[in-house]
């Protein structure tokens, strides 16, 4: 019997679907921030539960629901190619 060989696939860098620059380290996301129009607007139907996220020393955080990335203006991740950064998700705190 032949031993199994492992084939390692290269890591793909996929940029976040949306990047928001912020000025505070504590931010919130509900997934519907940019869909706020119309008289029948209902945030619960359009996004996800509101979560609070904390930006750490890396200068950014990703929403665990919608993958929106929040980048601290003037922080280490500001001006960097976002596709080169790994995901950092932080839950409600």
N, C-alpha and C positions, 0 to 999 in steps of 0.2 A: 504494500500500500504506500502510495506516495505521500510525503508530508504536505500538509496544506501550506500554500504560500500566501503571504499577505501582500496585497497591492494597496499602497496608500495613495489616495487621491489628493491632488493639490488643494490647499485651502482656497476657497473663493472669497474674494472681498466684494461684498455687495453693499453699496452705500445705503444709508437709511432712507426710507421713502420720503421723509420730511425732516428738515432741520429748522429748529426755532432758536434764535439767539435771545438770551435772557440776561438780566442784570442782577438777579438774586440766585443764591444757591438752593433755595427751596422753591419748587415749582409744582404745579398740579396739571394733570391731563385728564380729559374726559373723552378724547377721541373725536369730539365734534366741535372743537373750538372755531374752525373755519367754516362751519355750516350753520351759521346763526342768522337765517333770514326766513321770511315768510310768516304769515300770521298763525300757522299751525305748527310752529317749531316745537319739537319735543326732544330735549337733549337725551333722555334715556333711550329713545328709539333710534337715535342716529349714531351714538358713540358707544362708550363702554363706561363702567363705573368710574367715578372720579377717584383718582389716586394721587397721593402726594409723593413727590420724588425729591431726593437730596443729591445735589451735585457734589462729588467728592474732589480729591486732589487732582484727579485726571481732567477736570474741567468740563465734564459732560455726563449726562445720564440718558438712558433709553427707557421709554415706556414699555413695560412688559406686555401690554395689551396690543398696542397699535404700532410699536417700533418707532414712534416719533422720537427724535433726538433733541435734547435741550442742551445747548452749548453756552457756557458762561462767557459773556463778552469780555475780552481781555485775558481770558484764562488760557491754560496750556493747549486746549483743543481749538481755540479760535484761530481761524485762518489755515487750519490743517485739512488735508484731503480726508474727508469723513469716511471714505471707503477703506482707508488704511487703519482705522481704529476698531478695536473689538467692541462687542456689545457689552454695555454695563447697565444692567437693569436693577432698579431699586424699588422695593415695595413701599407700601404706605408706612410712614413712620411719623 
